[in-house]
Amino acid sequence: MSSQSAFAAALLNPDLPCPGGLTSWNGSDPELRFAIYRNNVAVSLIDALADTYPVVQALVGEVFFRAMARVFAQVSPPRSRLMVYYGDTFADFVASFPPAATVPYLADVARLEMARVRAYHAADAAALQTEALQAALADPGQVLSSQLHVHPSVQLIASPFAVVSLWAAHQGALCLTSVDPDVAQTALVFRHGLDVDTLELKPGDARFVSALQTGQSLLEAAEVARSSDAEFDLSHALALLLRWQLITHITTGEPHHEHTH
């Protein structure tokens, strides 16, 4: 291991000794200065996780969260100088962290909170106007191969738990005592203007949006949605996407023929 790697490893693992060969410019104890620096780095990473996952912290309490976050920081140091997405694997860590097993919905709440971060920093794209959509779908022969492209910020979090309600309760929109966490919910997360929104989607609508994201045609996506939800309403799903300006353009399947805003 190189001296630089050894320094980095010791910096994130308090069980490792201070690397040898360190000196200080003013003659102070290098081991003491390294210990202070190591603690400051750990605190900075924990604070970054707390900023990204405030609801997770609220659900388990600050003391538990910071102890869990410290363990995560030791095993998952930053991979980039950009700290925006630090902790993008935190949900998987939480799911496998034995002390958190008593809060089974915690990992999915973490996934929702990271989805909000991703939505906020996603690329921007102009929304398709209603008139353009109506014109593109006016020809029944084109409908079969038409693909609706959704906004880059759109994220779907499907959970066996009430992740949307749990998140909303911590925004003051619901009373936490009224939330049954064992109700399956799917969250639609997206950026509308400069704000990130979080809504609950019906199962069929969620399957529809997910199918569109994978490049399936309009009718293919509708069939997928109906196969999982007999009450799926295509008109309602399209109206929802248009209301929130989440359709950016349509590919009709004809060469070089595309409707855009």
C-alpha positions as CSV (number, residue, x, y, z in Angstrom):
1,M,0.0,0.0,0.0
2,S,1.4,3.4,-0.9
3,S,1.9,6.0,1.7
4,Q,-1.0,8.0,0.3
5,S,-3.3,5.0,0.4
6,A,-2.2,4.3,4.0
7,F,-2.9,7.9,5.0
8,A,-6.4,7.7,3.4
9,A,-7.2,4.4,5.0
10,A,-6.1,5.6,8.5
11,L,-8.0,8.8,8.0
12,L,-11.3,6.9,7.7
13,N,-10.7,4.1,10.1
14,P,-10.0,5.0,13.8
15,D,-8.8,1.5,14.5
16,L,-5.7,2.1,12.3
17,P,-2.7,3.8,13.8
18,C,-1.5,7.2,12.7
19,P,0.7,6.7,9.6
20,G,4.4,6.9,10.2
21,G,6.6,9.7,9.0
22,L,4.2,12.6,9.7
23,T,5.7,15.8,10.9
24,S,4.1,19.2,11.8
25,W,5.5,22.6,10.9
26,N,5.3,24.0,14.5
27,G,6.6,20.9,16.3
28,S,3.3,19.8,17.8
29,D,2.5,16.2,18.2
30,P,1.6,14.8,14.7
31,E,-0.4,12.0,16.1
32,L,-2.7,14.4,18.0
33,R,-3.1,16.6,15.0
34,F,-3.9,13.6,12.8
35,A,-6.5,12.4,15.3
36,I,-8.2,15.9,15.3
37,Y,-8.1,16.0,11.5
38,R,-9.5,12.4,11.3
39,N,-12.4,13.4,13.6
40,N,-13.1,16.5,11.5
41,V,-13.2,14.5,8.3
42,A,-15.6,11.9,9.9
43,V,-17.9,14.7,11.2
44,S,-18.0,16.4,7.8
45,L,-19.1,13.1,6.1
46,I,-21.7,12.4,8.8
47,D,-23.0,16.0,8.4
48,A,-23.3,15.5,4.7
49,L,-25.3,12.3,5.2
50,A,-27.6,14.1,7.7
51,D,-28.2,16.8,5.1
52,T,-29.2,14.2,2.5
53,Y,-31.2,12.0,4.8
54,P,-33.1,14.2,7.3
55,V,-36.2,12.0,7.4
56,V,-34.0,8.9,8.0
57,Q,-32.4,10.7,10.9
58,A,-35.7,11.8,12.3
59,L,-37.0,8.2,12.2
60,V,-34.2,6.8,14.3
61,G,-33.0,9.8,16.2
62,E,-29.8,11.8,15.8
63,V,-27.6,9.7,18.1
64,F,-28.4,6.4,16.3
65,F,-28.2,8.0,12.9
66,R,-24.8,9.6,13.4
67,A,-23.4,6.3,14.8
68,M,-24.8,4.5,11.8
69,A,-23.4,7.2,9.4
70,R,-20.0,7.0,11.0
71,V,-19.8,3.2,10.2
72,F,-21.0,3.9,6.7
73,A,-18.3,6.6,6.2
74,Q,-15.6,4.2,7.3
75,V,-16.6,1.5,4.8
76,S,-17.7,3.9,2.0
77,P,-15.4,6.9,1.6
78,P,-16.2,9.5,-1.0
79,R,-15.4,8.4,-4.5
80,S,-15.4,11.9,-5.9
81,R,-14.5,15.4,-4.9
82,L,-18.1,16.3,-5.7
83,M,-20.1,15.6,-2.5
84,V,-23.5,16.1,-4.1
85,Y,-24.2,12.4,-4.4
86,Y,-22.1,11.2,-1.4
87,G,-24.1,8.4,0.3
88,D,-25.8,7.2,-2.9
89,T,-25.3,3.6,-1.6
90,F,-26.5,4.5,1.9
91,A,-29.9,2.8,1.5
92,D,-28.3,-0.5,0.6
93,F,-26.0,-0.1,3.7
94,V,-29.0,0.6,5.9
95,A,-30.8,-2.4,4.6
96,S,-27.9,-4.7,5.7
97,F,-27.1,-2.8,8.9
98,P,-28.3,-5.2,11.7
99,P,-29.1,-2.5,14.3
100,A,-31.5,-0.9,11.8
101,A,-33.5,-4.1,11.2
102,T,-36.1,-3.0,13.7
103,V,-37.1,-0.2,11.3
104,P,-37.7,-2.2,8.1
105,Y,-38.9,0.7,6.1
106,L,-35.8,2.8,6.8
107,A,-33.8,1.8,3.7
108,D,-36.7,2.6,1.3
109,V,-37.1,6.1,3.0
110,A,-33.4,6.6,2.3
111,R,-33.9,5.6,-1.3
112,L,-36.7,8.2,-1.6
113,E,-34.5,10.9,-0.1
114,M,-31.6,10.1,-2.5
115,A,-34.1,10.1,-5.4
116,R,-35.0,13.7,-4.4
117,V,-31.3,14.6,-4.6
118,R,-31.0,13.0,-8.0
119,A,-34.1,14.8,-9.2
120,Y,-32.9,18.1,-8.1
121,H,-29.6,17.8,-9.9
122,A,-30.9,16.1,-13.0
123,A,-30.6,17.7,-16.5
124,D,-33.3,20.1,-17.5
125,A,-35.5,19.6,-20.5
126,A,-38.4,21.5,-22.0
127,A,-41.8,20.1,-21.6
128,L,-44.1,19.0,-24.4
129,Q,-47.2,21.1,-24.8
130,T,-50.6,19.5,-24.8
131,E,-51.3,20.6,-28.3
132,A,-48.2,18.9,-29.6
133,L,-49.1,15.6,-27.9
134,Q,-52.6,15.7,-29.4
135,A,-51.2,16.4,-32.8
136,A,-48.7,13.6,-32.5
137,L,-51.3,11.0,-31.5
138,A,-54.0,12.1,-33.9
139,D,-52.8,9.5,-36.4
140,P,-53.8,6.0,-35.1
141,G,-51.2,4.4,-37.3
142,Q,-48.5,6.2,-35.4
143,V,-49.8,5.4,-31.9
144,L,-48.5,1.8,-32.0
145,S,-44.8,2.9,-32.3
146,S,-44.9,6.3,-30.5
147,Q,-42.6,6.6,-27.5
148,L,-43.2,9.2,-24.9
149,H,-39.9,10.5,-23.3
150,V,-40.2,11.5,-19.7
151,H,-38.3,14.3,-17.9
152,P,-34.7,13.3,-16.8
153,S,-35.6,14.1,-13.2
154,V,-38.3,11.5,-12.9
155,Q,-37.6,8.8,-10.3
156,L,-39.8,5.9,-9.1
157,I,-39.4,4.3,-5.7
158,A,-41.6,1.2,-5.3
159,S,-41.8,0.0,-1.7
160,P,-43.8,-2.5,0.4
161,F,-44.0,0.3,2.9
162,A,-45.7,3.7,3.1
163,V,-42.6,5.6,2.1
164,V,-44.5,8.6,0.7
165,S,-46.7,9.0,3.8
166,L,-43.7,8.6,6.1
167,W,-41.8,11.2,4.2
168,A,-44.8,13.6,4.0
169,A,-45.4,13.2,7.8
170,H,-42.0,14.6,8.4
171,Q,-42.8,17.6,6.2
172,G,-45.8,18.4,8.3
173,A,-48.3,17.3,5.6
174,L,-49.5,14.3,7.7
175,C,-49.7,13.3,11.3
176,L,-47.1,10.5,11.8
177,T,-49.4,8.7,14.2
178,S,-52.0,8.3,11.4
179,V,-49.5,6.6,9.1
180,D,-49.6,2.8,8.8
181,P,-46.1,2.0,7.6
182,D,-47.1,-1.5,6.3
183,V,-49.1,-0.1,3.3
184,A,-47.3,-0.5,0.0
185,Q,-46.7,2.8,-1.8
186,T,-44.8,3.9,-5.0
187,A,-43.3,7.4,-5.0
188,L,-43.0,9.5,-8.1
189,V,-40.2,12.0,-7.6
190,F,-39.5,14.8,-10.1
191,R,-38.4,18.4,-10.4
192,H,-41.0,20.9,-11.4
193,G,-39.3,24.2,-12.1
194,L,-36.8,24.6,-9.2
195,D,-38.8,22.5,-6.8
196,V,-38.6,18.8,-6.2
197,D,-42.0,17.1,-5.8
198,T,-42.9,13.8,-4.3
199,L,-46.3,12.1,-5.1
200,E,-47.8,8.7,-4.6
201,L,-48.6,6.9,-7.8
202,K,-51.2,4.1,-8.3
203,P,-49.5,0.8,-9.2
204,G,-50.7,0.9,-12.8
205,D,-49.5,4.5,-13.3
206,A,-46.1,3.6,-11.8
207,R,-45.7,0.6,-14.2
208,F,-46.7,2.8,-17.1
209,V,-44.1,5.5,-16.3
210,S,-41.5,2.8,-15.7
211,A,-42.2,1.2,-19.0
212,L,-41.9,4.5,-20.8
213,Q,-38.5,5.1,-19.1
214,T,-37.3,1.8,-20.6
215,G,-38.2,2.9,-24.1
216,Q,-41.4,0.9,-24.6
217,S,-44.0,2.4,-26.9
218,L,-47.2,4.1,-25.6
219,L,-49.4,1.0,-26.2
220,E,-46.7,-1.4,-24.9
221,A,-46.5,0.7,-21.7
222,A,-50.2,0.8,-21.4
223,E,-50.4,-3.0,-21.7
224,V,-47.8,-3.5,-19.1
225,A,-49.7,-1.2,-16.8
226,R,-53.0,-3.0,-17.4
227,S,-51.4,-6.4,-16.8
228,S,-50.6,-5.3,-13.2
229,D,-53.6,-3.1,-12.6
230,A,-57.0,-3.8,-14.2
231,E,-58.1,-0.3,-13.2
232,F,-55.3,1.5,-15.1
233,D,-56.7,4.5,-17.0
234,L,-54.4,5.6,-19.9
235,S,-56.1,9.0,-20.2
236,H,-55.6,9.7,-16.5
237,A,-52.0,8.7,-16.6
238,L,-51.3,10.9,-19.6
239,A,-53.2,13.8,-18.0
240,L,-51.0,13.4,-14.9
241,L,-47.8,13.5,-16.9
242,L,-49.0,16.5,-18.8
243,R,-50.1,18.3,-15.7
244,W,-46.7,18.1,-14.2
245,Q,-44.9,18.7,-17.5
246,L,-43.1,15.4,-17.4
247,I,-43.3,14.5,-21.1
248,T,-40.4,16.2,-23.0
249,H,-40.9,14.8,-26.6
250,I,-42.4,12.1,-28.7
251,T,-40.7,9.7,-31.0
252,T,-43.2,8.5,-33.6
253,G,-41.1,5.7,-35.0
254,E,-40.8,7.3,-38.4
255,P,-37.2,8.2,-39.5
256,H,-36.2,11.7,-38.6
257,H,-39.8,12.6,-37.6
258,E,-40.1,13.8,-34.0
259,H,-42.4,16.2,-32.3
260,T,-40.8,18.5,-29.8
261,H,-41.7,21.5,-27.9
